[in-house]
């Protein structure tokens, strides 16, 4: 018993694969403006992105960051910055640069403290702005 290769019927292959739709090419206006959107097919029209009222997204982000306890700065760039500052400080005291070794817990403690300081600084700044706003009213 021999197996013969299957021969495709050319008539059935054309009916199964419809011709792809041609891209819509719109003519430019004489004054250079874009053609109106109502000439485009519905599939090419993109829905407008929802615009929130001013302050809505800011309040959502405030709630999000107040709920979270994770670090706001990324660890590796912060560690690079700490190492760069420490290397610069040691070359001020010594003529040759010294390689300092850092424990990960020390870098994490520095990052926690610096983020707490920055958050406190921003809180004070917004409170100061609010006080100035209340005085000027």
N, C-alpha and C positions, 0 to 999 in steps of 0.2 A: 504494500500500500504506500503510495507516494503522495506527498503533500505538494500541491501546486500553489504557487503564489497567487494571492488575491488580486484581481484586476479591478480597479475602480471604474465605475461607470461615469464617463465624463458629464452626462446630463445631470446626474444626481449631485455631483460635486459643485456644480454651479448654483444649484438651487439652495444648497445648504449654506453657502457662503455669500451673503448679499454683498453688493459692492459697497465699499466704505463711503461714508458721506464726505463730500468735498468740503474743504474749509470755506467759510463764508468770507469773501473779499469785498469790502465796502470801499466805494470810491471816496476820496477826500473831497471836501467842499472846496470851492474856489478861493474862499477867504482863509483857508488853512485850518479851520476848526474841525474837530472830530465829528464824525457822522452821528446822528441822534441814536440813542440806545434802542428806540422802538423798532429799528430795522434789524436788530440782532435777534436770533432765535432765543427762546426762553432758556434753553440749556446753557447758553453762553452768558446770560445775565447773572451776575453774582449778587446775592442779597447784601444789602448794606449792613455793615457791622453796627451792632447796637451801641448807642452812645448813652452813657450814664450821666446823670446830673452831676454838676461839679461838687466834689466832696464825697460822693458815694463810694468810689473806689478807694479813696484815701481812708475813709472810716473802716472799710472792709479790711484793708491792709493793716491798720492799727489793731483791729481785733485779732487778726491772724498772728501778728508778731507778739501781742500780749499773751496769747494762749501758748505760744511755743516757748520752749526752754533751751532749744539748741543754739549753737553759736551762729552769729550773723556773718562774721568774717570767715573766709575759707582758711583752713589750717596751714596749708603749705605756703601761700603767699605771706601770711603773717610770720611764719617761722623764718622765711627768707629775709624778711625785713628785720626781725630781731637779730638774726645772725649778722646781717650787714651792719647794723648799728653797733653791735658788740665788737665786730672786727674793726670798725672805724675808731671806736673808743680805745681799743688796745693798741692800735698803731699810733695813736696820739701819745701814749705813755712809753711805748717801746719802739725802737727803730724798725724792727722787723715784724711783719704780721704774725700773730700767733693763732694757731688753730684751737678754738674753743669747742668743747663738746657740751652738748645740751641734753638734758634728760627730757623725755617727752612730757613728763608731768610738770616740769618747770615751764616749758613753752605753753602748756595748757593753762597753767596758773597765771602766767603773764597775759594770755589772751583773755581769760575770764575777767581779770582785773581791768584790762584796758577797755573791754567792751562795757563793763559796768560803769567805768568812768565816762565813756562817751555817751552812754544812754542817760546818765545823770546830767551831763553837760547839756544835752539836747532838751531834757526836761526843764532845766533851769532857763534855757533860752526861750522856750515856748511860754513858760510862766512869765518871764520878763516881758515878752511881746504882749501877752494878755494884760499885764499890769499897765503897760504903756497905752494899750487900746482903751482900757477902762478910764485912765486918767484923762485922755484926750476927748472923751465923750462929753 
